[in-house]
């Protein structure tokens, strides 16, 4: 037996021993551990019921279509050295809107466009926005964590990509001017065989299916009245009824607050008016119309080999993301539980680190988010558990703006492409800006 084989066998033996020790020391029967296991499975079941078919499946088809129908040469046309700067930053800052990628998946594209002549500023804007400006992630954030947090994430991610890109360009403009001068002119990309408007319409319809299938009701409560010393006062409560008994109803408002209203003071309980709820009542009809129309256009406009390649690309993304998403949801439920239910980590611990809106809490969330690896979409269930256990909304936004765009493996690859100095500046910019954004958002929503 060679020395290498001997070491490998010892490693396998050590792994078996470690697994055995974990199995014999599992705290089965301890209330907190047993509850955490149940919460983990409950969260997985909820996620499967609410988000897989309506959110993830349409998103995989959108991402697969991007991989097949949007060529790298087209990206280079708008991010290359000859492109108009305004156009370059505009395209780079919203590129994540059509890219379902994580902080590691975006790296090959970033390295490719940078080494082929893209300016440092647009390339960095693309690097940040790729995983940060993700339509599905933003929709899930707004739907699960609240509209205000989803909107702040979308606006912050786009602004961050432009500001960070511009700052990197200004700091290293001399080096970049010399590098750009050394690159040969990038050839014009070949013209697509299909008119651009047809491809754009396909994407619009796919995004429409995703949005309409997940269109949510804005509220259930229309009005209640209370008997006060000064007389009867009528007021309105927007929210979703989550529980009711013979004496009271419990409502969760769009901001995430629970309100218990005595039935003795309830005037009426019906759908809240407004165009949002009118669309909600028509959502399935609109969704079916979009799906049928999309199938007709796909059959008429796409060749059989294109359809096969599209399905294959979508399936490849599903195989890559779904296992990581399952692990993320299980971990979130195990350690953090669901809203109103604790996992292994007590809520007091979380509150002590990321509760409130202090500088320490926001900085801690930014740094932890920067070094952790978040697969696409897994940051949403993790933050859902953290918010339920006391995390402030400011630190939550800080983590959302730093986490998906950075990770330790991501940093190592970036360093190999642009060097240590540029990488350190980029990391510091993300952490500092995420911390500042979290502080400002926390003050705004408080």
C-alpha positions as CSV (number, residue, x, y, z in Angstrom):
1,X,0.0,0.0,0.0
2,X,1.4,3.3,-1.1
3,X,1.7,6.3,1.3
4,X,-1.0,8.2,-0.7
5,X,-3.4,5.3,-0.5
6,X,-2.7,4.9,3.2
7,X,-3.5,8.5,3.9
8,X,-6.7,8.3,1.8
9,X,-7.9,5.2,3.8
10,X,-7.1,7.0,7.1
11,X,-9.2,9.9,5.9
12,X,-12.1,7.7,5.1
13,X,-11.8,6.0,8.6
14,X,-11.7,9.4,10.2
15,X,-14.9,10.4,8.4
16,X,-16.6,7.2,9.5
17,X,-15.6,7.9,13.1
18,X,-16.8,11.5,12.9
19,X,-20.2,10.4,11.5
20,X,-20.5,7.8,14.3
21,X,-19.8,10.3,17.0
22,X,-22.4,12.7,15.6
23,X,-25.0,9.9,15.5
24,X,-24.4,8.6,19.1
25,X,-24.4,12.2,20.5
26,X,-27.6,13.5,18.7
27,X,-29.7,15.3,21.4
28,X,-32.8,13.4,20.4
29,X,-35.5,13.8,23.0
30,X,-34.3,17.3,23.9
31,X,-37.3,19.6,23.3
32,X,-35.4,22.4,21.5
33,X,-33.7,19.9,19.1
34,X,-36.9,18.0,18.4
35,X,-38.8,21.2,17.7
36,X,-36.0,22.4,15.4
37,X,-36.3,19.2,13.3
38,X,-40.0,19.7,13.0
39,X,-39.6,23.4,12.1
40,X,-37.1,22.4,9.4
41,X,-39.5,20.0,7.8
42,X,-42.4,22.4,8.2
43,X,-40.5,25.2,6.4
44,X,-39.5,22.8,3.6
45,X,-43.1,21.7,3.1
46,X,-44.3,25.3,3.1
47,X,-41.6,26.3,0.5
48,X,-42.5,23.4,-1.7
49,X,-46.2,24.2,-1.7
50,X,-45.9,27.9,-2.1
51,X,-42.9,28.6,-4.3
52,X,-41.5,25.7,-6.3
53,X,-44.1,25.3,-9.0
54,X,-45.2,29.0,-9.3
55,X,-41.8,30.7,-8.7
56,X,-38.9,28.4,-9.4
57,X,-40.2,26.5,-12.5
58,X,-41.0,29.7,-14.5
59,X,-37.7,31.2,-13.4
60,X,-35.7,28.2,-14.6
61,X,-37.2,28.5,-18.0
62,X,-36.4,32.2,-18.1
63,X,-32.8,31.5,-17.1
64,X,-32.5,28.7,-19.6
65,X,-33.8,31.0,-22.4
66,X,-31.1,33.6,-21.4
67,X,-28.4,31.0,-21.6
68,X,-29.6,29.9,-25.1
69,X,-30.9,33.1,-26.8
70,X,-28.6,35.9,-25.3
71,X,-25.1,35.4,-26.7
72,X,-21.9,36.5,-24.9
73,X,-21.0,38.5,-28.0
74,X,-24.1,40.6,-27.4
75,X,-23.0,41.3,-23.8
76,X,-19.6,42.3,-25.1
77,X,-21.2,44.7,-27.6
78,X,-22.6,46.8,-24.7
79,X,-19.9,46.3,-22.1
80,X,-16.8,46.5,-24.3
81,X,-14.2,49.2,-24.5
82,X,-15.8,50.8,-27.6
83,X,-19.3,51.0,-26.1
84,X,-20.9,54.3,-24.9
85,X,-20.1,54.7,-21.2
86,X,-23.7,55.6,-20.3
87,X,-24.9,52.5,-22.2
88,X,-22.3,50.3,-20.6
89,X,-23.2,51.2,-17.0
90,X,-26.9,51.1,-17.8
91,X,-26.7,47.6,-19.2
92,X,-24.3,46.3,-16.5
93,X,-26.4,47.7,-13.7
94,X,-29.6,45.9,-14.8
95,X,-28.0,42.7,-16.2
96,X,-29.0,40.8,-13.1
97,X,-32.6,41.4,-13.9
98,X,-32.3,38.7,-16.5
99,X,-29.5,36.6,-15.0
100,X,-30.4,33.9,-12.4
101,X,-26.8,33.5,-11.1
102,X,-25.1,33.4,-7.8
103,X,-21.8,35.1,-6.8
104,X,-19.8,32.2,-8.2
105,X,-21.7,31.5,-11.4
106,X,-21.2,35.1,-12.6
107,X,-17.4,34.8,-12.3
108,X,-16.7,33.2,-15.7
109,X,-18.7,35.9,-17.5
110,X,-17.0,38.6,-15.5
111,X,-13.5,37.2,-16.3
112,X,-14.4,36.8,-19.9
113,X,-15.7,40.3,-20.6
114,X,-12.8,41.9,-18.5
115,X,-10.1,40.0,-20.3
116,X,-11.6,40.7,-23.7
117,X,-11.5,44.4,-23.2
118,X,-14.5,45.5,-21.0
119,X,-13.7,48.5,-18.8
120,X,-13.1,47.9,-15.1
121,X,-16.1,50.1,-14.2
122,X,-18.7,48.3,-16.3
123,X,-17.2,44.9,-15.6
124,X,-17.4,45.5,-11.8
125,X,-20.9,46.8,-12.2
126,X,-21.8,43.6,-14.1
127,X,-20.0,41.5,-11.5
128,X,-22.1,43.1,-8.7
129,X,-25.4,43.3,-10.4
130,X,-25.2,39.7,-11.9
131,X,-26.2,38.0,-8.6
132,X,-27.7,41.1,-6.8
133,X,-30.2,42.3,-9.4
134,X,-32.0,39.0,-9.7
135,X,-35.7,39.3,-10.7
136,X,-36.7,36.1,-9.0
137,X,-34.7,36.8,-5.8
138,X,-36.2,40.3,-5.6
139,X,-39.8,39.0,-6.2
140,X,-39.2,36.4,-3.5
141,X,-37.8,39.0,-1.2
142,X,-40.8,41.3,-1.6
143,X,-43.3,38.4,-1.3
144,X,-41.8,36.7,1.7
145,X,-39.9,39.4,3.5
146,X,-42.1,42.4,2.7
147,X,-42.6,44.8,-0.2
148,X,-40.5,47.6,1.3
149,X,-37.5,45.3,1.8
150,X,-37.9,43.9,-1.7
151,X,-38.1,47.4,-3.2
152,X,-35.1,48.6,-1.2
153,X,-33.1,45.6,-2.3
154,X,-33.9,46.3,-6.0
155,X,-33.1,50.0,-5.9
156,X,-30.0,49.5,-3.7
157,X,-28.6,46.8,-5.9
158,X,-28.9,48.8,-9.1
159,X,-27.4,52.0,-7.5
160,X,-24.6,50.0,-5.8
161,X,-23.5,48.5,-9.1
162,X,-23.2,51.9,-10.8
163,X,-21.6,53.7,-7.8
164,X,-19.1,50.9,-7.1
165,X,-18.3,50.6,-10.8
166,X,-17.7,54.3,-11.2
167,X,-15.6,54.5,-8.0
168,X,-13.4,51.6,-9.2
169,X,-12.9,53.3,-12.5
170,X,-11.9,56.6,-10.9
171,X,-9.5,55.0,-8.4
172,X,-7.7,52.8,-11.1
173,X,-8.3,55.0,-14.2
174,X,-4.6,55.3,-15.1
175,X,-4.0,51.5,-15.0
176,X,-7.2,50.9,-16.9
177,X,-6.4,53.5,-19.6
178,X,-3.1,51.7,-20.3
179,X,-4.8,48.3,-20.3
180,X,-7.6,49.4,-22.7
181,X,-5.0,50.9,-25.1
182,X,-3.3,47.5,-25.3
183,X,-6.4,45.6,-26.3
184,X,-7.3,45.1,-30.0
185,X,-10.7,46.2,-31.2
186,X,-13.5,43.8,-30.4
187,X,-15.3,42.6,-33.6
188,X,-18.9,43.4,-34.0
189,X,-21.2,40.5,-32.9
190,X,-23.0,38.6,-35.7
191,X,-26.6,39.5,-36.4
192,X,-29.2,37.1,-34.9
193,X,-31.3,35.1,-37.3
194,X,-34.5,36.0,-35.4
195,X,-35.7,39.6,-35.1
196,X,-34.9,41.1,-31.8
197,X,-38.5,42.0,-31.0
198,X,-39.5,38.3,-31.2
199,X,-36.9,37.3,-28.6
200,X,-37.9,40.3,-26.4
201,X,-41.6,39.3,-26.6
202,X,-40.8,35.8,-25.5
203,X,-39.0,37.1,-22.5
204,X,-41.8,39.6,-21.7
205,X,-44.4,36.8,-21.7
206,X,-42.2,34.5,-19.6
207,X,-41.7,37.2,-17.0
208,X,-45.4,37.9,-17.2
209,X,-46.2,34.3,-16.3
210,X,-43.8,34.5,-13.3
211,X,-45.3,37.8,-12.0
212,X,-49.0,36.9,-12.5
213,X,-48.7,33.4,-11.1
214,X,-47.3,34.9,-7.9
215,X,-49.7,37.9,-7.7
216,X,-50.8,38.1,-4.0
217,X,-53.8,39.6,-2.3
218,X,-53.1,43.0,-0.7
219,X,-55.4,42.6,2.2
220,X,-58.5,40.9,3.7
221,X,-59.7,43.4,6.4
222,X,-61.6,46.4,5.2
223,X,-62.9,48.1,8.4
224,X,-63.5,47.7,12.1
225,X,-64.8,50.1,14.7
226,X,-64.0,50.6,18.4
227,X,-66.0,51.9,21.3
228,X,-63.9,54.6,22.9
229,X,-64.5,57.2,25.6
230,X,-64.9,59.8,22.9
231,X,-67.4,57.8,20.9
232,X,-67.3,55.4,18.0
233,X,-64.2,55.6,15.7
234,X,-64.0,53.8,12.4
235,X,-60.7,52.8,11.0
236,X,-59.3,50.4,8.4
237,X,-56.8,47.6,8.8
238,X,-55.1,46.1,5.8
239,X,-53.6,42.6,6.2
240,X,-54.2,38.8,6.0
241,X,-56.3,36.9,8.4
242,X,-54.1,34.2,9.9
243,X,-56.3,32.9,12.8
244,X,-59.7,33.5,14.3
245,X,-61.8,32.1,17.1
246,X,-65.1,32.9,18.8
247,X,-63.7,36.1,20.4
248,X,-61.1,37.6,18.0
249,X,-59.4,37.5,14.6
250,X,-55.6,37.8,14.1
251,X,-54.3,39.8,11.2
252,X,-50.8,40.1,9.8
253,X,-50.3,43.5,8.1
254,X,-48.2,43.9,5.0
255,X,-45.4,45.2,7.2
256,X,-45.3,41.9,9.2
257,X,-47.1,43.1,12.3
258,X,-49.7,40.9,14.0
259,X,-52.9,42.6,15.3
260,X,-55.6,40.8,17.4
261,X,-59.0,42.4,16.9
262,X,-62.0,41.5,19.1
263,X,-64.9,40.3,17.1
264,X,-67.2,42.5,19.2
265,X,-65.7,45.5,17.5
266,X,-65.6,44.0,14.0
267,X,-67.8,45.9,11.5
268,X,-67.1,43.9,8.4
269,X,-64.6,41.5,6.9
270,X,-64.3,41.5,3.1
271,X,-61.8,41.9,0.3
272,X,-60.1,45.3,0.3
273,X,-60.9,47.3,-2.8
274,X,-58.4,48.4,-5.4
275,X,-56.9,47.4,-8.7
276,X,-54.3,45.1,-7.0
277,X,-57.1,42.8,-5.7
278,X,-59.0,43.1,-8.9
279,X,-56.0,41.7,-10.7
280,X,-55.7,39.1,-8.0
281,X,-59.1,37.7,-8.8
282,X,-58.2,37.5,-12.5
283,X,-54.6,36.2,-12.1
284,X,-55.2,32.6,-13.2
285,X,-57.1,33.7,-16.3
286,X,-54.3,36.0,-17.3
287,X,-51.6,33.4,-16.4
288,X,-53.3,30.8,-18.6
289,X,-53.6,33.3,-21.4
290,X,-49.9,34.1,-21.2
291,X,-48.9,30.4,-21.0
292,X,-51.0,29.4,-24.1
293,X,-49.7,32.4,-26.0
294,X,-46.1,31.6,-25.1
295,X,-46.5,28.0,-26.2
296,X,-47.9,29.1,-29.5
297,X,-45.0,31.5,-30.1
298,X,-42.4,29.0,-29.1
299,X,-43.8,26.4,-31.5
300,X,-44.0,29.0,-34.4
301,X,-40.7,30.9,-33.8
302,X,-38.3,28.3,-32.4
303,X,-36.7,25.4,-34.2
304,X,-36.8,22.0,-32.6
305,X,-33.1,22.0,-31.8
306,X,-33.5,25.4,-30.1
307,X,-36.4,24.1,-28.0
308,X,-34.3,21.1,-27.0
309,X,-31.4,23.3,-26.1
310,X,-33.6,25.6,-24.1
311,X,-35.1,22.7,-22.0
312,X,-31.7,21.3,-21.5
313,X,-30.3,24.6,-20.2
314,X,-33.3,25.1,-17.9
315,X,-32.9,21.5,-16.5
316,X,-29.2,22.1,-15.9
317,X,-29.9,25.2,-13.8
318,X,-32.6,23.3,-11.9
319,X,-30.1,20.6,-11.0
320,X,-27.6,23.2,-9.9
321,X,-30.0,25.3,-7.8
322,X,-32.7,23.1,-6.3
323,X,-30.4,20.9,-4.1
324,X,-28.7,24.1,-2.7
325,X,-32.1,25.7,-2.2
326,X,-33.3,22.6,-0.3
327,X,-30.2,22.6,1.9
328,X,-30.7,26.3,2.6
329,X,-34.4,25.9,3.6
330,X,-33.6,22.9,5.8
331,X,-30.8,24.8,7.5
332,X,-32.9,27.9,8.0
333,X,-35.7,25.9,9.6
334,X,-33.3,23.9,11.7
335,X,-31.3,26.8,13.2
336,X,-33.8,29.6,13.0
337,X,-37.3,28.1,12.7
338,X,-40.3,29.8,11.2
339,X,-42.0,33.1,12.2
340,X,-43.2,32.6,15.8
341,X,-41.4,29.3,16.2
342,X,-37.8,29.0,17.3
343,X,-35.2,26.6,16.0
344,X,-31.9,25.6,17.6
345,X,-30.7,29.3,17.9
346,X,-32.6,31.3,20.6
347,X,-34.1,34.5,19.4
348,X,-32.2,36.4,22.1
349,X,-28.8,35.4,20.5
350,X,-29.8,36.8,17.1
351,X,-31.3,40.0,18.6
352,X,-28.0,40.6,20.4
353,X,-26.0,40.5,17.1
354,X,-28.3,41.9,14.4
355,X,-31.2,43.2,16.3
356,X,-32.1,46.9,16.1
357,X,-30.4,49.3,13.8
358,X,-27.0,50.0,15.3
359,X,-23.8,50.5,13.4
360,X,-22.4,47.3,14.9
361,X,-25.5,45.3,13.8
362,X,-25.3,46.6,10.2
363,X,-21.6,46.1,10.0
364,X,-21.8,42.6,11.4
365,X,-24.5,41.7,8.9
366,X,-22.5,43.1,6.0
367,X,-19.3,41.3,6.9
368,X,-20.9,38.0,7.5
369,X,-22.9,38.3,4.3
370,X,-19.8,39.2,2.4
371,X,-17.9,36.0,3.5
372,X,-20.8,33.6,3.4
373,X,-21.8,31.7,0.2
374,X,-25.4,32.2,-0.7
375,X,-26.6,30.0,-3.6
376,X,-29.3,31.8,-5.7
377,X,-32.5,32.3,-3.6
378,X,-31.2,30.7,-0.4
379,X,-30.7,34.1,1.2
380,X,-34.4,34.6,1.3
381,X,-35.4,31.7,3.6
382,X,-32.3,32.3,5.8
383,X,-33.3,35.9,6.3
384,X,-36.9,34.9,6.9
385,X,-35.8,32.9,9.9
386,X,-33.4,35.7,11.1
387,X,-36.2,38.4,10.9
388,X,-38.6,36.1,12.8
389,X,-36.0,35.8,15.5
390,X,-35.3,39.5,16.0
391,X,-33.1,40.7,13.2
392,X,-33.6,44.4,12.3
393,X,-34.7,45.4,8.8
394,X,-31.7,47.6,8.4
395,X,-29.2,44.7,9.0
396,X,-31.4,42.5,6.8
397,X,-31.0,44.9,3.9
398,X,-27.2,45.2,4.6
399,X,-27.0,41.4,4.3
400,X,-29.1,41.3,1.2
401,X,-26.8,43.9,-0.5
402,X,-23.5,42.3,0.5
403,X,-24.3,38.6,0.7
404,X,-25.5,37.5,-2.8
405,X,-22.8,39.6,-4.5
406,X,-19.8,38.4,-2.5
407,X,-18.5,35.2,-1.0
408,X,-15.1,33.8,0.0
409,X,-14.7,31.6,-3.1
410,X,-15.9,34.6,-5.2
411,X,-13.2,36.8,-3.7
412,X,-10.4,34.4,-4.5
413,X,-11.4,34.2,-8.1
414,X,-11.8,38.0,-8.5
415,X,-8.3,38.4,-7.1
416,X,-6.9,36.1,-9.8
417,X,-8.6,38.3,-12.5
418,X,-8.0,41.9,-11.3
419,X,-5.4,41.5,-8.6
420,X,-5.2,41.9,-4.9
421,X,-5.5,45.7,-4.6
422,X,-8.5,46.0,-6.8
423,X,-10.2,43.1,-5.0
424,X,-9.7,44.6,-1.6
425,X,-11.1,47.9,-2.7
426,X,-14.1,46.2,-4.2
427,X,-14.8,44.2,-1.0
428,X,-14.4,47.3,1.2
429,X,-16.8,49.3,-1.1
430,X,-19.5,46.6,-0.9
431,X,-19.2,46.2,2.9
432,X,-19.1,50.0,3.7
433,X,-22.0,50.8,1.3
434,X,-24.1,47.9,2.5
435,X,-23.6,49.0,6.1
436,X,-24.6,52.6,5.3
437,X,-27.6,51.5,3.3
438,X,-28.7,49.3,6.2
439,X,-28.4,52.2,8.7
440,X,-30.4,54.5,6.4
441,X,-33.1,52.0,5.7
442,X,-33.4,51.1,9.3
443,X,-34.0,54.7,10.3
444,X,-36.5,55.1,7.5
445,X,-38.7,52.2,8.4
446,X,-38.4,52.7,12.1
